[in-house]
């Protein structure tokens, strides 16, 4: 990544939205800055406690000139007040009409852009846009725990589990493709033959994309379920995703009548171990081994699902 890469991307965005061609730009006859002010005023909550323009990247003088122009054109009203604090600004009926027209034009422009793109490429574009927003966004767009959704897997999600497990553990722990092969077999076994009443997969979703997963499958021992393939993407860590995924497995396993829940992991996955302890798992055994191209210490954990139910 270079400065030139960023500048080239910026020029592309300018060309795509038609910013250099006022006749084609969806905001015409307003400048992009004026359109943004109209947009923020139109979506502002009906409360004096919130200034909808406070976070705009506009200096005070430029914002004041825009508001003066809007007031002269009958687009906004500023409440009379002797208070030294900024007066509340609201859109007039004419201002609301102008904001609605800009919104409609922007929507039509977005529809036209998507229509020109092959359907198979649209998910790639959406993912790229989400990545840009995530990496370049500020604290106002930081995800919250309540933004994460747990759901059943959809088309492509099982393949995502294999790909992300392989890529993430290779990047963070140096594991080789032996691990990818193991994950692929686990996922393939589930996809080809599982009991939906006794086995499940959960996908954690944030902003429309998967950021975590876990599986609950039957173990060979009677009355025992096995937790497998717990994973949380780095961008979603700190949001309690791992806790929610493990909680989903334990609740499901207990609800369908399993007596025990077991899992196998490695001691290098310390954060996962802390989650298991919080949910009542007990470490019942450890054994050194060499797998996935590295030396590891395997761990067996167990949770008695009947404990505390008497």
Kinemage of the C-alpha trace (Angstrom):
@kinemage 1
@onewidth
@group {chain A} dominant
@subgroup {mainchain}
@vectorlist {calphas} color= white
{ca unk a 1} P 0.000 0.000 0.000
{ca unk a 2} L 1.392 3.411 -1.015
{ca unk a 3} L 0.196 6.996 -0.991
{ca unk a 4} L -0.317 6.654 -4.735
{ca unk a 5} L -2.652 3.699 -4.159
{ca unk a 6} L -4.826 5.835 -1.892
{ca unk a 7} L -4.827 8.765 -4.322
{ca unk a 8} L -5.762 6.473 -7.225
{ca unk a 9} L -8.640 5.040 -5.186
{ca unk a 10} L -9.806 8.550 -4.317
{ca unk a 11} L -9.806 9.573 -7.992
{ca unk a 12} L -11.764 6.433 -8.881
{ca unk a 13} L -14.411 7.253 -6.281
{ca unk a 14} L -14.634 10.798 -7.625
{ca unk a 15} L -15.188 9.484 -11.156
{ca unk a 16} L -17.725 6.847 -10.070
{ca unk a 17} L -19.977 9.316 -8.237
{ca unk a 18} L -19.574 11.943 -10.956
{ca unk a 19} L -18.234 14.618 -8.620
{ca unk a 20} L -16.487 16.420 -11.518
{ca unk a 21} L -19.632 16.513 -13.663
{ca unk a 22} L -22.348 18.636 -11.988
{ca unk a 23} L -24.876 17.596 -14.593
{ca unk a 24} L -24.393 13.945 -13.703
{ca unk a 25} L -23.832 14.302 -9.981
{ca unk a 26} L -26.817 13.198 -7.849
{ca unk a 27} L -26.337 16.184 -5.512
{ca unk a 28} L -26.769 18.856 -8.200
{ca unk a 29} L -27.436 21.771 -7.823
{ca unk a 30} L -25.823 21.514 -4.359
{ca unk a 31} L -22.162 20.961 -3.619
{ca unk a 32} L -21.203 17.729 -1.846
{ca unk a 33} L -20.677 19.687 1.386
{ca unk a 34} L -24.110 21.337 1.124
{ca unk a 35} L -25.728 18.006 0.372
{ca unk a 36} L -24.105 16.424 3.415
{ca unk a 37} L -25.431 19.206 5.650
{ca unk a 38} L -28.944 18.691 4.253
{ca unk a 39} L -28.635 14.946 4.795
{ca unk a 40} L -27.548 15.305 8.433
{ca unk a 41} L -30.311 17.800 9.189
{ca unk a 42} L -32.930 15.546 7.589
{ca unk a 43} L -31.924 12.526 9.680
{ca unk a 44} L -31.374 14.440 12.928
{ca unk a 45} L -33.336 13.318 16.007
{ca unk a 46} L -36.023 15.674 17.250
{ca unk a 47} L -33.993 16.769 20.259
{ca unk a 48} L -32.191 19.931 21.242
{ca unk a 49} L -29.659 17.789 23.108
{ca unk a 50} L -28.014 16.563 19.904
{ca unk a 51} L -26.224 18.757 17.368
{ca unk a 52} L -26.483 16.856 14.068
{ca unk a 53} L -23.700 18.956 12.518
{ca unk a 54} L -21.183 18.758 15.356
{ca unk a 55} L -19.183 15.880 13.879
{ca unk a 56} L -19.081 17.078 10.275
{ca unk a 57} L -15.547 17.592 8.912
{ca unk a 58} L -16.268 21.247 8.061
{ca unk a 59} L -14.664 24.290 9.636
{ca unk a 60} L -16.981 26.655 11.459
{ca unk a 61} L -16.749 29.445 8.902
{ca unk a 62} L -17.669 27.235 5.953
{ca unk a 63} L -20.548 25.613 7.833
{ca unk a 64} L -21.862 29.041 8.844
{ca unk a 65} L -21.820 30.216 5.215
{ca unk a 66} L -23.702 27.117 4.085
{ca unk a 67} L -26.359 27.616 6.765
{ca unk a 68} L -26.689 31.309 5.883
{ca unk a 69} L -27.281 30.352 2.242
{ca unk a 70} L -29.822 27.709 3.237
{ca unk a 71} L -31.650 30.223 5.424
{ca unk a 72} L -31.768 32.773 2.595
{ca unk a 73} L -33.128 30.095 0.250
{ca unk a 74} L -35.811 29.095 2.743
{ca unk a 75} L -34.390 25.623 3.392
{ca unk a 76} L -33.725 25.968 7.132
{ca unk a 77} L -35.036 27.821 10.160
{ca unk a 78} L -32.961 28.799 13.174
{ca unk a 79} L -34.833 29.083 16.445
{ca unk a 80} L -34.648 32.477 18.118
{ca unk a 81} L -32.738 32.343 21.388
{ca unk a 82} L -30.806 34.642 23.704
{ca unk a 83} L -28.776 31.667 24.906
{ca unk a 84} L -25.129 31.869 23.796
{ca unk a 85} L -25.242 28.202 22.776
{ca unk a 86} L -25.836 27.456 19.070
{ca unk a 87} L -29.461 27.818 18.016
{ca unk a 88} L -31.386 24.768 16.957
{ca unk a 89} L -31.543 24.407 13.169
{ca unk a 90} L -34.417 22.607 11.442
{ca unk a 91} L -35.356 22.031 7.839
{ca unk a 92} L -38.400 23.810 6.466
{ca unk a 93} L -40.906 22.025 4.233
{ca unk a 94} L -38.883 23.220 1.267
{ca unk a 95} L -35.705 21.950 2.898
{ca unk a 96} L -37.245 18.548 3.576
{ca unk a 97} L -38.338 18.356 -0.051
{ca unk a 98} L -34.819 19.192 -1.243
{ca unk a 99} L -33.283 16.592 1.103
{ca unk a 100} L -35.759 13.946 -0.070
{ca unk a 101} L -34.943 14.705 -3.709
{ca unk a 102} L -31.205 14.358 -3.063
{ca unk a 103} L -31.804 11.073 -1.261
{ca unk a 104} L -33.875 9.774 -4.167
{ca unk a 105} L -31.194 10.755 -6.682
{ca unk a 106} L -28.467 9.106 -4.608
{ca unk a 107} L -30.556 5.942 -4.382
{ca unk a 108} L -31.123 5.900 -8.146
{ca unk a 109} L -27.403 6.413 -8.735
{ca unk a 110} L -26.542 3.478 -6.471
{ca unk a 111} L -29.100 1.284 -8.233
{ca unk a 112} L -27.600 2.213 -11.601
{ca unk a 113} L -24.082 1.399 -10.426
{ca unk a 114} L -25.178 -2.016 -9.171
{ca unk a 115} L -27.143 -2.717 -12.338
{ca unk a 116} L -23.961 -2.254 -14.373
{ca unk a 117} L -22.117 -4.785 -12.222
{ca unk a 118} L -22.481 -8.555 -12.799
{ca unk a 119} L -24.508 -10.094 -9.928
{ca unk a 120} L -21.662 -12.458 -9.058
{ca unk a 121} L -19.350 -9.476 -8.404
{ca unk a 122} L -21.703 -7.572 -6.107
{ca unk a 123} L -20.844 -9.496 -2.913
{ca unk a 124} L -17.147 -8.827 -3.573
{ca unk a 125} L -17.842 -5.110 -3.939
{ca unk a 126} L -19.922 -5.044 -0.755
{ca unk a 127} L -17.185 -6.839 1.186
{ca unk a 128} L -14.527 -4.449 -0.153
{ca unk a 129} L -16.624 -1.439 0.862
{ca unk a 130} L -17.160 -2.874 4.340
{ca unk a 131} L -13.426 -3.414 4.649
{ca unk a 132} L -12.691 0.208 3.734
{ca unk a 133} L -15.263 1.472 6.230
{ca unk a 134} L -13.903 -0.785 8.947
{ca unk a 135} L -10.253 0.165 8.434
{ca unk a 136} L -10.716 3.878 7.822
{ca unk a 137} L -13.777 4.563 9.974
{ca unk a 138} L -13.478 6.298 13.324
{ca unk a 139} L -14.831 5.554 16.794
{ca unk a 140} L -18.342 6.574 15.762
{ca unk a 141} L -18.559 3.440 13.646
{ca unk a 142} L -16.912 1.078 16.143
{ca unk a 143} L -18.945 -2.135 16.457
{ca unk a 144} L -20.853 -2.900 19.645
{ca unk a 145} L -21.624 -6.311 21.175
{ca unk a 146} L -25.294 -5.888 20.290
{ca unk a 147} L -24.362 -5.474 16.623
{ca unk a 148} L -23.307 -9.141 16.455
{ca unk a 149} L -25.938 -11.643 15.323
{ca unk a 150} L -25.769 -15.400 15.884
{ca unk a 151} L -27.436 -17.351 13.076
{ca unk a 152} L -27.504 -20.671 11.295
{ca unk a 153} L -25.103 -21.139 8.383
{ca unk a 154} L -26.200 -20.148 4.896
{ca unk a 155} L -24.787 -21.085 1.483
{ca unk a 156} L -21.016 -20.672 1.513
{ca unk a 157} L -20.671 -20.395 5.291
{ca unk a 158} L -19.308 -23.911 5.773
{ca unk a 159} L -16.640 -23.172 3.185
{ca unk a 160} L -15.898 -19.928 5.016
{ca unk a 161} L -15.308 -21.906 8.233
{ca unk a 162} L -12.634 -24.000 6.493
{ca unk a 163} L -10.976 -21.045 4.789
{ca unk a 164} L -10.865 -18.757 7.824
{ca unk a 165} L -9.672 -21.454 10.222
{ca unk a 166} L -6.832 -22.293 7.856
{ca unk a 167} L -5.850 -18.681 7.137
{ca unk a 168} L -6.201 -17.364 10.681
{ca unk a 169} L -4.290 -20.135 12.444
{ca unk a 170} L -1.562 -20.038 9.817
{ca unk a 171} L -1.170 -16.284 10.336
{ca unk a 172} L -1.337 -16.311 14.141
{ca unk a 173} L 0.327 -19.628 15.045
{ca unk a 174} L 2.148 -20.812 11.940
{ca unk a 175} L 0.034 -23.938 11.464
{ca unk a 176} L 0.395 -25.652 8.108
{ca unk a 177} L -2.160 -27.153 5.714
{ca unk a 178} L -2.558 -30.257 7.880
{ca unk a 179} L -4.883 -28.160 10.016
{ca unk a 180} L -6.864 -27.044 6.995
{ca unk a 181} L -7.287 -30.714 6.057
{ca unk a 182} L -8.577 -31.530 9.541
{ca unk a 183} L -11.081 -28.678 9.485
{ca unk a 184} L -12.217 -29.628 5.989
{ca unk a 185} L -12.929 -33.200 7.142
{ca unk a 186} L -14.862 -32.019 10.198
{ca unk a 187} L -16.983 -29.649 8.114
{ca unk a 188} L -17.500 -32.208 5.327
{ca unk a 189} L -18.673 -34.838 7.817
{ca unk a 190} L -21.181 -32.386 9.237
{ca unk a 191} L -22.427 -31.280 5.810
{ca unk a 192} L -22.862 -34.836 4.546
{ca unk a 193} L -24.445 -36.446 7.593
{ca unk a 194} L -25.729 -34.687 10.699
{ca unk a 195} L -28.816 -34.812 12.852
{ca unk a 196} L -30.306 -31.300 12.883
{ca unk a 197} L -32.034 -32.042 16.189
{ca unk a 198} L -28.773 -32.948 17.941
{ca unk a 199} L -26.064 -31.117 15.972
{ca unk a 200} L -25.749 -27.488 14.949
{ca unk a 201} L -23.460 -24.805 13.587
{ca unk a 202} L -23.586 -21.148 14.595
{ca unk a 203} L -22.238 -18.239 12.575
{ca unk a 204} L -21.541 -14.912 14.284
{ca unk a 205} L -22.356 -12.098 11.877
{ca unk a 206} L -21.322 -8.445 12.081
{ca unk a 207} L -22.344 -5.851 9.515
{ca unk a 208} L -23.541 -8.557 7.146
{ca unk a 209} L -20.404 -10.704 7.180
{ca unk a 210} L -19.313 -13.719 9.253
{ca unk a 211} L -16.855 -12.992 12.060
{ca unk a 212} L -17.060 -16.173 14.126
{ca unk a 213} L -18.271 -19.746 14.259
{ca unk a 214} L -18.652 -22.835 16.409
{ca unk a 215} L -20.064 -26.349 16.007
{ca unk a 216} L -21.858 -28.797 18.286
{ca unk a 217} L -21.707 -32.430 17.106
{ca unk a 218} L -22.334 -35.840 18.611
{ca unk a 219} L -19.377 -37.541 20.247
{ca unk a 220} L -18.713 -41.278 20.183
{ca unk a 221} L -19.514 -41.576 23.901
{ca unk a 222} L -23.251 -41.990 24.609
{ca unk a 223} L -24.976 -38.818 25.827
{ca unk a 224} L -21.965 -36.675 24.965
{ca unk a 225} L -21.675 -33.726 22.601
{ca unk a 226} L -18.457 -32.188 21.285
{ca unk a 227} L -17.750 -28.483 20.790
{ca unk a 228} L -15.639 -27.897 17.687
{ca unk a 229} L -14.015 -25.152 15.614
{ca unk a 230} L -14.606 -22.132 17.834
{ca unk a 231} L -13.233 -19.128 15.947
{ca unk a 232} L -13.536 -15.351 16.328
{ca unk a 233} L -12.079 -12.952 13.775
{ca unk a 234} L -9.575 -10.428 15.186
{ca unk a 235} L -11.824 -7.504 14.263
{ca unk a 236} L -14.639 -8.933 16.425
{ca unk a 237} L -12.583 -9.787 19.490
{ca unk a 238} L -13.493 -7.875 22.615
{ca unk a 239} L -17.203 -7.921 21.743
{ca unk a 240} L -18.013 -11.084 23.704
{ca unk a 241} L -18.476 -13.135 20.534
{ca unk a 242} L -16.590 -16.155 21.863
{ca unk a 243} L -18.634 -16.164 25.059
{ca unk a 244} L -21.880 -15.991 23.101
{ca unk a 245} L -20.857 -18.810 20.769
{ca unk a 246} L -19.831 -21.104 23.631
{ca unk a 247} L -22.988 -20.152 25.504
{ca unk a 248} L -25.058 -21.066 22.447
{ca unk a 249} L -23.441 -24.514 22.319
{ca unk a 250} L -23.854 -25.227 26.038
{ca unk a 251} L -27.470 -24.071 26.025
{ca unk a 252} L -28.291 -26.145 22.969
{ca unk a 253} L -26.518 -29.270 24.241
{ca unk a 254} L -28.241 -29.055 27.609
{ca unk a 255} L -31.611 -28.349 25.992
{ca unk a 256} L -31.560 -31.417 23.723
{ca unk a 257} L -30.577 -33.745 26.543
{ca unk a 258} L -26.833 -34.301 26.341
{ca unk a 259} L -25.203 -35.198 29.660
{ca unk a 260} L -21.687 -34.029 28.892
{ca unk a 261} L -20.015 -31.546 26.573
{ca unk a 262} L -16.372 -32.118 25.667
{ca unk a 263} L -13.778 -30.420 23.481
{ca unk a 264} L -10.155 -30.749 22.418
{ca unk a 265} L -7.924 -27.739 21.919
{ca unk a 266} L -4.324 -26.633 22.390
{ca unk a 267} L -2.773 -24.636 25.196
{ca unk a 268} L -1.613 -21.850 22.860
{ca unk a 269} L -5.259 -20.865 22.474
{ca unk a 270} L -5.254 -19.247 25.906
{ca unk a 271} L -8.134 -16.849 25.263
{ca unk a 272} L -10.388 -19.739 24.305
{ca unk a 273} L -9.342 -21.571 27.482
{ca unk a 274} L -10.453 -18.621 29.588
{ca unk a 275} L -13.857 -18.684 27.868
{ca unk a 276} L -14.244 -22.402 28.540
{ca unk a 277} L -13.471 -21.901 32.228
{ca unk a 278} L -16.038 -19.109 32.493
{ca unk a 279} L -18.674 -21.482 31.158
{ca unk a 280} L -17.847 -24.194 33.681
{ca unk a 281} L -15.558 -26.457 31.660
{ca unk a 282} L -12.853 -28.351 33.527
{ca unk a 283} L -9.456 -29.181 32.058
{ca unk a 284} L -9.233 -32.956 32.418
{ca unk a 285} L -6.051 -33.788 30.550
{ca unk a 286} L -3.017 -32.474 28.652
{ca unk a 287} L -0.621 -34.230 26.260
{ca unk a 288} L 2.279 -32.898 24.158
{ca unk a 289} L 2.087 -33.651 20.452
{ca unk a 290} L 3.411 -32.447 17.133
{ca unk a 291} L 0.698 -31.461 14.701
{ca unk a 292} L 0.114 -28.872 11.987
{ca unk a 293} L 3.882 -28.437 11.628
{ca unk a 294} L 4.546 -27.268 15.218
{ca unk a 295} L 4.999 -28.634 18.737
{ca unk a 296} L 1.832 -28.238 20.809
{ca unk a 297} L 0.205 -29.332 24.037
{ca unk a 298} L -3.250 -30.731 23.450
{ca unk a 299} L -5.955 -30.229 26.048
{ca unk a 300} L -9.157 -32.117 26.807
{ca unk a 301} L -11.944 -30.157 28.474
{ca unk a 302} L -15.253 -31.397 29.872
{ca unk a 303} L -18.487 -29.814 31.110
{ca unk a 304} L -21.060 -31.787 33.121
{ca unk a 305} L -24.350 -30.467 31.714
{ca unk a 306} L -26.359 -31.965 34.574
{ca unk a 307} L -24.414 -30.181 37.304
{ca unk a 308} L -26.559 -27.742 39.240
{ca unk a 309} L -29.827 -28.935 37.720
{ca unk a 310} L -30.952 -31.027 40.705
